[in-house]
């Protein structure tokens, strides 16, 4: 007996496969007709009907196996893309699904920029502004501004054209929200994509906002986003305790392997912020995934991180600029190239390639930056191509290049890269001529200690 509204067995089979899979079955009667079955008498017609039905039943029975055999190789070949496509939901998506749970009836301030969008591409600003039960009253922007396109040293307050809301810059006269900015708010919501790197200032902006929220007894909500470099790899020396700054809020490695939500949990406890903290977690993300495996569209978190490839190179290459080399700002491929007027391209590329740094290759290159360091000057250098992300380590790359530059060119100022590298002992060892692999091995004890602490705050497998 078939229940009302319930599909028959045959209908259920059809529902599992695309209509074109049944094109062969649809042709079976036509095949019989083409062979002269029109001339058969009633007895032969009955035989035809029996044969046709038998053929149909046989085809329906064997069809799932046939389709599996035909489609399985395609699924395997494109499995990664298929599996991840549009499957990862970010914190704002989860908040929407939960009908703005926790924000209903609250007066909200939103810390965000151009990366704050849901999986449909709608700005978190607009999502909250149009939520009938949420009172969005103020916006706060980090370095590079609300649109993420400014490279000014100081960014002024402004107004959002769509909503008319005031945008308070946290990269201007103050890096923290003031009493005036927070007046009348019940909740601060943070929705910004970070770069997965210790010296990226969005982390400090979040932490400073958490501290002020705790002081003013304002709830703090983080809408989580993936670590674009994956959530597994930890590398680089820990930041020296005496070097805490806006580009180094917490003593952790250059790559920490945590999401922004996990970092918020760690900062809240380890720095004793004691904020009333809530995380809206990711859904369907696992720690091994880099950003280009999530199915989410890449939105450059800052003007020079235009691609995921640049984001992968950034943690190592950015460290080196303070030593007097261009890292590609002012070109079409920032962080994928490196050079200076005093570098001889061929010999430098040869030196780096002979070091056999895992996962990366070097080509000699001449380029002229249109802005930033060495603007308008011809530079010799290298183009870097990541050939294997699994074996590639950005901090190993940074140390090898720094060591080569220090040995080959007196113009390179090794001491100055400590600003972002964050470890004076590492600089001292490079000066002594220690091999980068030995220096990296020397970080193991402090990195193991960080891993044990970090474990307490992880939200994802």
LINBELCOR-V794415 format. One record per residue. N is the residue number from 1. PHI is phi as a letter, one per 30 degrees, with the letter a starting at -180 (NA if undefined). PSI is psi in radians with two decimals (999 if undefined). Layout:
n = <N & N>
phi = <PHI & PHI>
psi = <PSI & PSI>
This chain:
n = <1 & 2 & 3 & 4 & 5 & 6 & 7 & 8 & 9 & 10 & 11 & 12 & 13 & 14 & 15 & 16 & 17 & 18 & 19 & 20 & 21 & 22 & 23 & 24 & 25 & 26 & 27 & 28 & 29 & 30 & 31 & 32 & 33 & 34 & 35 & 36 & 37 & 38 & 39 & 40 & 41 & 42 & 43 & 44 & 45 & 46 & 47 & 48 & 49 & 50 & 51 & 52 & 53 & 54 & 55 & 56 & 57 & 58 & 59 & 60 & 61 & 62 & 63 & 64 & 65 & 66 & 67 & 68 & 69 & 70 & 71 & 72 & 73 & 74 & 75 & 76 & 77 & 78 & 79 & 80 & 81 & 82 & 83 & 84 & 85 & 86 & 87 & 88 & 89 & 90 & 91 & 92 & 93 & 94 & 95 & 96 & 97 & 98 & 99 & 100 & 101 & 102 & 103 & 104 & 105 & 106 & 107 & 108 & 109 & 110 & 111 & 112 & 113 & 114 & 115 & 116 & 117 & 118 & 119 & 120 & 121 & 122 & 123 & 124 & 125 & 126 & 127 & 128 & 129 & 130 & 131 & 132 & 133 & 134 & 135 & 136 & 137 & 138 & 139 & 140 & 141 & 142 & 143 & 144 & 145 & 146 & 147 & 148 & 149 & 150 & 151 & 152 & 153 & 154 & 155 & 156 & 157 & 158 & 159 & 160 & 161 & 162 & 163 & 164 & 165 & 166 & 167 & 168 & 169 & 170 & 171 & 172 & 173 & 174 & 175 & 176 & 177 & 178 & 179 & 180 & 181 & 182 & 183 & 184 & 185 & 186 & 187 & 188 & 189 & 190 & 191 & 192 & 193 & 194 & 195 & 196 & 197 & 198 & 199 & 200 & 201 & 202 & 203 & 204 & 205 & 206 & 207 & 208 & 209 & 210 & 211 & 212 & 213 & 214 & 215 & 216 & 217 & 218 & 219 & 220 & 221 & 222 & 223 & 224 & 225 & 226 & 227 & 228 & 229 & 230 & 231 & 232 & 233 & 234 & 235 & 236 & 237 & 238 & 239 & 240 & 241 & 242 & 243 & 244 & 245 & 246 & 247 & 248 & 249 & 250 & 251 & 252 & 253 & 254 & 255 & 256 & 257 & 258 & 259 & 260 & 261 & 262 & 263 & 264 & 265 & 266 & 267 & 268 & 269 & 270 & 271 & 272 & 273 & 274 & 275 & 276 & 277 & 278 & 279 & 280 & 281 & 282 & 283 & 284 & 285 & 286 & 287 & 288 & 289 & 290 & 291 & 292 & 293 & 294 & 295 & 296 & 297 & 298 & 299 & 300 & 301 & 302 & 303 & 304 & 305 & 306 & 307 & 308 & 309 & 310 & 311 & 312 & 313 & 314 & 315 & 316 & 317 & 318 & 319 & 320 & 321 & 322 & 323 & 324 & 325 & 326 & 327 & 328 & 329 & 330 & 331 & 332 & 333 & 334 & 335 & 336 & 337 & 338 & 339 & 340 & 341 & 342 & 343 & 344 & 345 & 346 & 347 & 348 & 349 & 350 & 351 & 352 & 353 & 354 & 355 & 356 & 357 & 358 & 359 & 360 & 361 & 362 & 363 & 364 & 365 & 366 & 367 & 368 & 369 & 370 & 371 & 372 & 373 & 374 & 375 & 376 & 377 & 378 & 379 & 380 & 381 & 382 & 383 & 384 & 385 & 386 & 387 & 388 & 389 & 390 & 391 & 392 & 393 & 394 & 395 & 396 & 397 & 398 & 399 & 400 & 401 & 402 & 403 & 404 & 405 & 406 & 407 & 408 & 409 & 410 & 411 & 412 & 413 & 414 & 415 & 416 & 417 & 418 & 419 & 420 & 421 & 422 & 423 & 424 & 425 & 426 & 427 & 428 & 429 & 430 & 431 & 432 & 433 & 434 & 435 & 436 & 437 & 438 & 439 & 440 & 441 & 442 & 443 & 444 & 445 & 446 & 447 & 448 & 449 & 450 & 451 & 452 & 453 & 454 & 455 & 456 & 457 & 458 & 459 & 460 & 461>
phi = <NA & c & d & d & i & c & d & d & e & d & d & d & d & d & d & d & b & d & e & d & d & c & d & d & d & d & d & e & e & d & d & d & d & d & c & j & d & d & d & d & d & d & d & d & d & d & d & e & d & d & d & d & d & d & d & d & d & d & d & d & d & d & e & e & d & d & d & d & d & d & c & e & d & d & d & d & d & c & e & d & d & d & d & c & e & h & c & d & c & c & e & d & d & d & d & d & e & d & h & i & e & j & c & d & i & c & c & c & c & c & c & a & a & d & d & d & b & d & d & c & i & d & d & e & e & d & d & d & d & c & d & d & c & c & c & d & c & a & b & b & b & c & e & i & i & d & c & i & c & c & c & d & d & b & c & d & d & a & b & d & d & d & c & i & d & d & c & c & d & c & b & b & d & b & c & b & d & c & e & d & d & c & e & i & c & c & b & c & c & c & b & b & d & c & c & i & b & e & c & d & d & d & d & d & e & d & d & d & d & d & d & d & d & d & d & c & h & c & d & b & c & c & c & d & b & d & d & d & c & i & c & c & d & b & a & j & d & d & d & e & e & d & c & d & a & d & c & a & d & b & d & b & d & e & c & c & i & b & d & d & d & d & d & e & d & d & e & d & d & d & c & h & d & i & d & d & c & b & c & c & d & d & b & i & c & c & d & d & d & d & d & d & c & d & i & d & d & d & c & e & d & a & e & c & c & d & b & d & d & d & d & d & d & e & e & c & d & e & e & d & e & d & d & j & b & d & c & j & d & i & b & d & b & e & i & c & b & a & a & a & d & c & c & c & e & d & d & d & d & d & d & d & d & d & d & h & d & e & i & b & b & b & b & d & a & c & a & b & d & d & a & i & e & i & e & i & c & d & c & c & l & b & c & c & c & d & c & a & d & d & c & d & b & d & d & d & e & d & d & d & d & d & d & d & d & d & d & c & b & d & d & d & c & e & e & d & d & d & e & c & d & i & b & d & d & d & d & d & d & d & d & d & j & d & d & e & d & d & d & d & d & d & d & e & d & d & d & d & d & d & e & d & d & e & e & d & c & d & c & b & d>
psi = <2.36 & 2.17 & 2.62 & 2.17 & -0.14 & 2.46 & 2.57 & 2.95 & -0.74 & -0.72 & -0.65 & -0.66 & -0.78 & -0.64 & -0.35 & -0.25 & 2.69 & 2.66 & -0.61 & -0.30 & -0.32 & 0.23 & -0.65 & -0.78 & -0.68 & -0.43 & -0.18 & -0.87 & -0.66 & -0.59 & -0.75 & -0.77 & -0.75 & -0.44 & 0.19 & 0.25 & -0.16 & -0.50 & -0.07 & 2.62 & -3.05 & -0.65 & -0.81 & -0.52 & -0.67 & -0.73 & -0.73 & -0.80 & -0.71 & -0.79 & -0.73 & -0.77 & -0.73 & -0.73 & -0.72 & -0.82 & -0.72 & -0.75 & -0.75 & -0.65 & -0.72 & -0.28 & -0.79 & -0.70 & -0.75 & -0.82 & -0.70 & -0.76 & -0.63 & -0.64 & -0.42 & -0.76 & -0.64 & -0.72 & -0.69 & -0.71 & -0.68 & 0.37 & -0.78 & -0.84 & -0.73 & -0.75 & -0.63 & -0.29 & 2.08 & 0.48 & -0.51 & 2.19 & 2.33 & 3.04 & -0.68 & -0.58 & -0.76 & -0.70 & -0.73 & -0.76 & -0.64 & 0.21 & 0.75 & 0.63 & 2.25 & -0.30 & -0.17 & 2.20 & 0.02 & 2.67 & 2.06 & 2.43 & 2.36 & 2.17 & 2.00 & 3.11 & -2.75 & -0.32 & -0.22 & 1.46 & 2.73 & -3.11 & -0.22 & 0.05 & 0.12 & 2.38 & 2.43 & -0.58 & -0.87 & -0.64 & -0.83 & -0.66 & -0.54 & -0.04 & 2.09 & -0.45 & 0.02 & 2.37 & 1.56 & 2.04 & -0.45 & 2.67 & 2.60 & 2.37 & 2.58 & -2.86 & 2.53 & -0.06 & 3.09 & -0.51 & -0.13 & 0.36 & 0.08 & 2.43 & 0.36 & 2.61 & -0.50 & 2.28 & 2.25 & 2.82 & 2.75 & -2.93 & 2.40 & 2.16 & -0.59 & -0.82 & -0.32 & 0.13 & 2.60 & 2.34 & 2.00 & 2.13 & 2.27 & 0.37 & 0.86 & -2.15 & -0.44 & 2.63 & 0.08 & 2.58 & 2.36 & 3.03 & -0.76 & -0.74 & -0.58 & -0.12 & 2.25 & 0.05 & 2.52 & -0.51 & 2.45 & 2.23 & 2.32 & 2.12 & 1.55 & 2.39 & 2.17 & -3.06 & 0.01 & 0.36 & 2.40 & -0.69 & 0.20 & 2.18 & -0.26 & -0.55 & -0.79 & -0.67 & -0.80 & -0.82 & -0.74 & -0.69 & -0.65 & -0.75 & -0.76 & -0.62 & -0.72 & -0.73 & -0.63 & 0.14 & 0.77 & 2.35 & 2.58 & 2.18 & 2.26 & 2.17 & 1.86 & 2.70 & 2.76 & 2.62 & 2.06 & -0.31 & 0.18 & 2.88 & 0.38 & -0.74 & 2.25 & 2.24 & 2.79 & 2.81 & 2.68 & 2.55 & 2.27 & 2.45 & -0.56 & 0.11 & 0.40 & 2.38 & -3.03 & -0.42 & 0.26 & 1.43 & -0.55 & 2.49 & 1.53 & 2.96 & 2.90 & -0.74 & 2.12 & -0.23 & 0.75 & 2.70 & 2.94 & -0.59 & -0.71 & -0.69 & -0.74 & -0.73 & -0.76 & -0.83 & -0.73 & -0.67 & -0.92 & -0.55 & 0.11 & 0.78 & -0.71 & 0.66 & 2.68 & 1.56 & 2.36 & 2.37 & 2.26 & 1.84 & 2.89 & 2.78 & 2.35 & 0.36 & 2.41 & 2.77 & -0.41 & -0.22 & 2.25 & 3.02 & -0.66 & 0.04 & 0.02 & -0.33 & -0.06 & 2.56 & 2.39 & 2.17 & 2.08 & 2.09 & -0.34 & 2.91 & -0.48 & 0.13 & 1.25 & -0.37 & 2.85 & -0.51 & -0.71 & -0.64 & -0.61 & -0.68 & -0.47 & -0.80 & -0.54 & -0.80 & -0.67 & -0.57 & -0.56 & -0.34 & -0.65 & -0.37 & -0.06 & 0.44 & 2.60 & 2.34 & 0.38 & 0.02 & 2.41 & 0.16 & 3.13 & -0.18 & 1.10 & 2.47 & -0.11 & -0.18 & 2.80 & 2.44 & -3.12 & 2.80 & -0.42 & 0.07 & 2.34 & 1.95 & -0.92 & -0.82 & -0.59 & -0.76 & -0.72 & -0.74 & -0.77 & -0.68 & -0.61 & -0.27 & -0.26 & 0.98 & 2.16 & 2.33 & 0.14 & 2.53 & 2.75 & 2.43 & 2.44 & 2.57 & 2.52 & 2.33 & 2.80 & 1.90 & 2.45 & -0.22 & 3.11 & -2.70 & 2.31 & 0.59 & 2.19 & 0.08 & 2.41 & 2.26 & 2.44 & 2.61 & -2.63 & 2.68 & 2.35 & 2.26 & 2.11 & 2.02 & -0.38 & 1.78 & -0.46 & -0.66 & -0.27 & 2.37 & 2.09 & -0.60 & -0.61 & -0.75 & -0.80 & -0.78 & -0.69 & -0.76 & -0.74 & -0.73 & -0.77 & -0.78 & -0.71 & -0.67 & -0.57 & -0.51 & 2.09 & -0.29 & -0.37 & 2.29 & 1.50 & -0.75 & -0.57 & -0.32 & -0.07 & -0.37 & -0.86 & -0.54 & -0.72 & 0.13 & 1.90 & -0.60 & -0.57 & -0.74 & -0.77 & -0.69 & -0.63 & -0.69 & -0.62 & -0.21 & 0.24 & 2.51 & 2.44 & -0.68 & -0.59 & -0.66 & -0.77 & -0.72 & -0.54 & -0.20 & -0.13 & -0.71 & -0.84 & -0.55 & -0.66 & -0.70 & -0.73 & -0.73 & -0.75 & -0.72 & -0.80 & -0.63 & -0.58 & -0.34 & 0.09 & 2.47 & -0.24 & 2.69 & 999>
